Amino acid sequence: MPSHPAPSRITAASSGRGTVRAAAAYLRITVALVGRAAADLRRITERTQMSQTDVVNRAVSLYEFVDSEISSGAELIVRRDGRDQLVRLLLPAPPGGREASRATRRKSAGRRRTR
């Protein structure tokens, strides 16, 4: 018996490079990972004992959260041993291109905190 519910409706769309099937409960895709990403996925699944599907689902949700926060002017800070470190990620430019991105960085630069 499958571990996931059977979708009640499946729709398919062709992108020219394959077919994407969307279902009410889930979306099944095929992804080609570069070497580093494949090795990272292998390490994470070994360390956490989670399935590849669970790791990828969490990664997509985390990326959406981080991208949304950074796009709205937030900064990503990692705290280790009581020290804060600003993390800069290479994310796609926001709508409006590089000028909008520069304006967001200038706006957030005035709010930086250090400890």
C-alpha positions in Angstrom: 0.0 0.0 0.0 1.4 3.5 -0.9 2.6 5.7 2.0 1.0 8.8 0.4 -2.7 9.3 -0.5 -3.6 8.7 -4.1 -4.4 12.0 -5.8 -8.0 12.5 -6.8 -7.1 14.5 -9.9 -4.0 14.7 -11.9 -3.2 17.4 -14.4 -0.3 17.2 -16.8 1.6 20.0 -18.6 4.4 19.6 -21.1 7.3 22.0 -20.9 9.1 20.6 -23.9 11.6 18.8 -21.7 9.2 16.4 -20.1 5.9 16.3 -18.4 5.1 17.7 -15.0 2.2 16.1 -13.2 0.5 18.1 -10.5 -1.8 16.5 -8.0 -4.0 17.8 -5.3 -1.8 16.3 -2.6 1.7 16.4 -4.1 3.8 17.2 -7.1 6.2 14.6 -8.5 9.3 15.9 -10.3 12.6 14.7 -11.5 15.7 16.7 -10.6 19.3 16.5 -11.9 21.6 17.4 -9.0 25.1 18.7 -9.6 27.8 16.7 -7.8 28.1 18.9 -4.7 24.3 19.0 -4.2 24.1 15.2 -4.6 26.9 14.8 -2.0 25.2 17.2 0.3 21.9 15.4 0.0 23.6 12.1 0.7 25.3 13.5 3.9 22.1 15.0 5.1 20.1 11.8 4.7 22.8 9.8 6.4 23.0 12.3 9.3 19.3 12.8 9.8 18.0 9.4 8.8 15.3 11.3 6.7 14.3 10.3 3.2 15.6 12.2 0.2 12.0 13.4 -0.4 11.7 14.7 3.2 15.0 16.5 2.9 14.2 18.1 -0.5 10.7 19.1 0.8 12.2 20.9 3.8 15.0 22.5 1.7 12.4 24.0 -0.7 10.3 25.3 2.2 13.4 26.7 3.9 14.6 28.4 0.6 11.1 29.9 0.2 11.2 31.4 3.7 14.8 32.7 3.4 14.1 34.2 -0.1 10.9 35.8 1.1 12.6 37.4 4.2 15.6 38.6 2.3 13.4 40.0 -0.5 11.5 42.0 2.0 14.7 43.5 3.5 15.6 41.1 6.3 19.2 39.9 6.9 20.3 36.3 7.6 22.5 36.2 10.7 24.2 33.1 12.2 25.1 33.2 15.8 27.9 30.8 17.0 29.7 31.0 20.3 28.0 34.3 21.1 29.2 36.0 17.9 26.9 37.2 15.1 27.9 36.7 11.5 25.9 38.2 8.6 25.4 35.6 5.8 25.2 36.8 2.2 23.4 34.5 -0.2 23.4 34.7 -4.0 19.6 34.9 -4.6 17.9 36.0 -7.8 17.4 39.8 -8.2 14.0 41.0 -7.1 11.4 42.2 -9.6 12.8 45.4 -10.9 16.3 44.1 -11.3 19.6 45.1 -9.8 18.5 48.7 -8.9 15.7 47.3 -6.7 18.2 45.0 -5.1 20.6 47.8 -4.4 17.8 49.9 -2.8 16.9 47.0 -0.5 20.5 46.6 0.6 20.9 50.4 1.2 17.7 50.3 3.2 18.8 47.4 5.3 22.3 48.7 5.8 21.1 51.3 8.3 19.5 48.6 10.4 22.5 46.3 10.9 23.3 45.3 14.4 26.6 43.9 15.7 27.2 42.3 19.1 
